[in-house]
Amino acid sequence: MEPKTTKRIESLINASPIIVFMKGTKLMPQCGFSNNVVQILNALGINFETFDVLSDEEIRQGIKEYSSWPTIPQVYVKGEFIGGSDILIEMYNTGELKEKLEIALAS
């Protein structure tokens, strides 16, 4: 990956406590998996930012390499990669996600 792409990704990740790299936006998700993540975070009342990977092919491919995770969406909390849709659903169902987010946002 180009160093400038890495810098752009890191800048996006560090710009807000929670960012979701997804297809579409939180107001208009463009795939079911991205929509799942938006719905979960909204249900928890969490404020988060999104980046539409459909608008930027460099970031779309780069984020997969950056995280070593092959799919979109990808959720980052305080700079840490948490996972994608399936992982968030699992963490939400066990209560682990709410706890993790509360701790991360409190610090």
N, C-alpha and C positions, 0 to 999 in steps of 0.2 A: 504494500500500500504506500502511496505517496506520503511523505512527511506532512505536507500541507493538509491532506485529508485527515490524517491522524490528529493534527492540531485542531481542525474544525470540529471533529467529533468530540475531542476532549473539552473544547470550549463550550459546545452544546451541553455536554454532560455536567459541566461545572457551573453552568448558568442558572440552574434551578435545582432545588432539593430532589424533585422527582420529575423525570422526563421519560416519555414513552416514544420510542422510534416506532412509527406505525404507518400503515397505509391509510391515508386520509388524515383528518383532524378529529379532535375530541367532539366537535360539533357535527362532523360528518365522516364517521369511519367508513373506509372503503372495502373492508373485508370483515368477515365474521369474527376472526380471531382478535383483530384490533378492537372491534366493538365489545367483545367480552372483557378485555382489559379496561376499556373506558367505563363500562358498566360497573365493574368491580370497584374501581377507584372512586367513582361517583357514589356508589352505595356506601362506601366508607366515609364519605364526606371529605375526601382528600383533595387538596389543591395540587394540580400537576400541570406540566407543560407537555406539548407533543411536538414532534417533528415529522412532517409528511415525507416519507422516503420516496413516494411516487414523484415528488417534485425535484428530486436530486439523485440521479443515478450513482454519482460518486459516493454519496453518503449511504445510499441503499446497499451497495456492495461492500463499502468500507466498514460499516457497522458490524456486518457478519464476520468479517475478518478480525476486527478489533476485539470482539467478545468471544471469538471462536464458537459462535452459535449460529447455525445455518438459517434460522427462520426469523421472520418479522411477525408480530411485534417484539420489541425488547424493552424491558423496563429497568431503569437505573434509579437507585435511591442513594442520595448523598455520594454519588460517584461509583457506587457498587452495582454491578450487574446482578439483578435478581432473577430474571428469567423471562419466559414468554407466556403466552396465554395459558397453556396447560399447567405450568408451575404456579401461576397466580391463582388459577381456579382452585388448585389443590391447597395452596396456602390460605386462601380465603375460607375454604370450607373447614379447615382445622382451626382457624382463628390465629394462625401464625402470622399471616400477612398484617392484620390489624395491629398486633403487638409489635412487629418489626417496624412498621411505619410510625407508630406512636413513639417508639424509642428513638428512631432516627430523626424524627422531626422535633423532638424535645431537646436534642443535644445541639 
